[in-house]
Amino acid sequence: MESSDSEERDEADSPPVPQEEGPMPEAGANVESAQSDEWWSASEPAPDWSQPSTDATETEVVPTKEPSTVDVYFCGHTSLFPLSRALRAIANERLTGVMRSFWEQEPIELLARDGEIVSVTTRDPDLYCPETPALLTSVDVVRVDRARAKQRENGTPFFLTLAREESIPLDAATELMRHYGQKLFSEIWTAPRAWIMFEKNADLLSDVADIEGEPNVRDWALETLRLVENPEQPASFDPTSIPAYTRDGFERVQRLKLTSDEAQFASQFNGARSVQQIAKNLRLDLKSARQLLFRFLALEIVECWPASTAEEPEQPSFFQRLRGSGRRDR
């Protein structure tokens, strides 16, 4: 009798159905809180975005598509996830697919194959190439218009279409695609708030299978930054601020093919000199110094500190570090 009573009490005290339904409100609360956050914070990436996002994150980022058809590797606003990190992730992880940049104009698509930049395009041919290159002056206008119309449909650069129709040489078309693609991508560097998303999908590159990729993504990115004529830096550019190398900026700047002006400017970064002092040492006007600084800031090679942090002793400059490391090697 005692055993029977205890079993009845156990069944009455702990019914099975409420135990299964208990966690459900918490799960619902978590879903609500996840949906209330900004969409860019739906995933928790590694510092350098070297790890792919989970399936649940992909579903949240692209709610209009099935997870089986879209493999989103990373996404975010450029104000929180800079373009330089996205390009480094493409190169370091040898990604294949397309990185779409959404801004106030037609989206820009960067196609990558095994970590190499294949092409940059958009479905707006006037945004892609507003003028008529000299190479196309002798090409039939009807063919050019037809090639531009095809770019509006599927994004294929009209230079490539003309080359496949044997209207222009393929090598010349490839060079034009590289130039105008870099010029197009350079506009994203100064976009105030662009959204980027990389989709891993090898099928997206089937139409450019005959185009070779650019293996050196670092120098490719620097070339696009050189095309930025008037960078907007209201928050980061202060003549009295002090540029200093980031944690791995000193190592990465040594792997870049710098111009003489860029190399001289980089040699002045020692954590103590202000931008104004660097410009004075190199006899540069502040506009030129601003353009050079913008490139190193965009690549996350340096960061600027307030002038109040300049009380510390001067650190060795770029070339002094190189000479010091050479003596240690000997």
N, C-alpha and C positions, 0 to 999 in steps of 0.2 A: 504493500500500500504506500509506503514512504517513497519507494522508487517510482511508482506510478505518479504520485503527486509531484515529485521533483521534475519529472519529464514534462508534465503538463505546465508547470510553472516556467520551465525553460522555453517551451514553445510559445507560451504567452508573452514572456519577457522579450524574446528576440525573434520576431517573425521574419521569415526570409525576404519578403517583398520590400519592406522599408530599407533593409540593408543594401539591396541592389540599387534602390532609387536614391539613396542618401547622397552619393557624390555628384549626382546630376546637376543640382543647382550650382555647385562650385564650378563644374565644367562650363555651364552656361555663362557664369560670371566671367570666367576667363575669356570666353569667346567675345563677350561684350567689351571687355577691357582691351582685347587685342584689336577689335574693330575700331575702338575709339582712338587708338594711337594713330599718328601720322603713318601713311603707308610705307614711307621709306624706312621706318623703324620696325617693320614686320619681321626682319631677320636680325640675328646677332652675328655679324661677320667677324672674322679674324682681323687683326690690325692692318694687314696688307691685303685683305680680301682674297686670300689664297685658298679658301675652302669653299666648296659649293654650298648653296642654300638647300634646305630640306624641302621635301615634297609639300608639306603643309604651307611653308612660306611661299612656294611657287603658286599654290592655289590662291593665296591671299593677294599676291602681287598681280596676278593676271586672272581675275575672277571670271572673265568672259570666255576663257578657253579651258579645255580639259587638260589636266596635268600630264596625260599621256602624249599630248601633241606639242607641249611647250616645255622646254628645259631651261629655265631661267637660272643662270649661274650667279649673276649679281645684278643689283639695281640700286638706285638712289639718286638724290639730288646732288648736283655738283657742289653746292654750298657745304655739303657734309661728306660727300664722297668725290674728291677731286678727280679730274680727268687723268692726271698723271698716274694715280693709283690704278685706275681702270686699265690704262695701257700697259702698266707693269704686270697686272694680273694676266692680261692676254698673252704677253710675252713669256712670263715665268711659267704659267700653267699650260702653255702651248695650246691655247684654245682654238676651236674651229666653230665659226658661226658668224653672227652679226650683232654688232652693238648699235642700238638705235638711240639717237639723241633727240629728245622732244623739247622744243622751245617755241617761241612765238611764231616761227615760220614752219615750212614743211619739214618733217623729220629728216634727219641726216642719218645715213646708214654706213657703218664702217664694217667691211667684210674682212674676216681674218681666217687664215688657214694654218693650222699647226703653229700658232703664235706669230705668224707673219701677217703684215698688213697687205691685203690684196688690192682693195680699192675703197674709195669713199664716194658715195653717190647720194642722190635725192631724186624724188619724182618731180621736182620742179626744175626743168632744164634752164630756165632763166636765172634762177638762183645759183645753179651749178656753174653756168658759163654765160654771163649776160652779154659778152661781146662775141664777135666773130673772129676766131683766130686766123692768122694769115694763111695757114695751111688749107682752110676751107674756102678761100675766095675762088678757087678754080673748080670746086665741086658743085654739081647740079643742086640748085636751091631746093628742088622738089625732094631730092634724096635727103638733104639735111633736115628739112621739115618733117619728113617721114621718120627719120631717126630720132628727132626730138619728141615726136608723138609717141614713139615706142618707149622712150624714157619716162614719159608721163604715165604709161600703163604699168610698167614693171620695174622701173628704176635702173634699167641697163644704161650705162653712159652712152650717149649718142656717138661718141668717138669710136667706141668699140663696135657699134652697129655699122658705122661707115667702113671700118676696117674689114669687117667680115663680108661686106658687100664689095670689097676691093676698091672702094672709092679713095681711101688713103692707106698708106703703109701701116702695118700693125705696130712696128716699133715706134713710129711717130704718134700713133693713137695712144699707145701705152704711156709715152712721155707726157702727152697732154692730160691723160687721166690722172697721172701722178700729180702734176702741177695744180690742176683745178680741184682735185680731191683734197690736197693739202690746204689750198686757199679756202675751200669750203669748211674744212674742219677747224681752221684757225678762228672762225667766227664763234665757235662754241666756247673757246677759252674766255671770252669776255661776256658771254651770255649771263645775265644776272642770276637766273635760277633755271637751269636746264635739268631735265630728267633723263638719265641714261639707264639702259637695260641691255644686258648681253644674253642672247639666246643661243644655246649650243645646238646647232643643226647643220650638219655637213651638206644636206640637200640644198640649202640656200646658196651654196657656192657652185652649183652645177653649171650656171650660165657663165662663170668666169674661170672655168677649169683651164683655159689656155693662157691665163694671165699669171705671171710669176709674182710671188709675194715679196715684200720688203722685209728682210730678216732683222735689220737693225731698227727696232722700234724706238729706242732711245733717241737716236739722231733724227729719225723721222718726226718725232714729236717736237724736237727742238727746231726743226725746219719750219714746222707749222707755226711755232711761236714767233719766229722771225718775220712772219707775214702779218702779225698783229701790229698795226701802225699806231693806234692811239689807245693803249690799254687804260681801262678805268680802274683806278686803285684808290678810291677815297679813304679807305680804312687802313690799307697796308703801306701806302707811300707817305712817308714823312721824312723830309730831308734830315731831321735830327735823329731819326731812328737808326738802330745799329743792326746790320745784317750779320747773322751768325749761322754757321753750318748746322744742319739738322743732324740727328743721330748717325745716319748713314749718308748724308749729303756729300761729305768730303770724298768718300769712296766712289760715289756715283758720278761726281763731276769729272773725275779723272778718266772715266770711260767714254766721255762725250767728245765729239769732234768740234771743239770750240773755234770761233774766229779769233783773230788777234785781239779785238776789242773785248770780246767775252772773256778771254783768258786773262787779260790785264785786270778786268773788273773783278774776276774771281780771285785773283791774287791778293786783293785788298781785304778779303773777308778774314778778320782775326778776332771778332767778338768785341772790339773796342772802337773801331773807326765808324763814324756815322756815314750815311749816304752822302751827305754834303761834303764831308772830308774826303771821301773816296773820289767824288766828282772833281774836287779841287786838286787832288793829287794827280789825277789822270787828265786834267784840263778838259773836262766834259761839262756841257751844259746840263741842267737838271732834267730836261726832257729826255736827253739821251741816256742819262743815268737811270731815269725812271723806266725806260724801255728795257734796258739791260736787266735791271732788278726784277722786272715783271717776269722775265723768262726763268730766272732762278727760283723765284717764289712759286711760279706755276708748276715747276718740276719738283717742288718740295726739296730743293737742295739747300736752301737757306730759309730762315725765318727772321723777322724783324723784331727787335726788342726796343722798349722805350729808352730814351737817352739817359734816364736815371740809373740804368744798369751799367753805365760806362765807367764806374769808379774803380773797376778791377784793373790790374795791370794788363798791358797788351799781350795777346797771345800770338804765337808765331803765325806768319802769313801762309798762304797756299804754297808758294815756292820754297819758303823756309822749311815747311814740313817735308816737302819732297827731298830737299837737300839733306835734312836730318835723317830721313829714312834710308837714303842712299849711303850715308856714313855708317849707319848701323849694319847695313847689309855687308859692307866691306869689313 
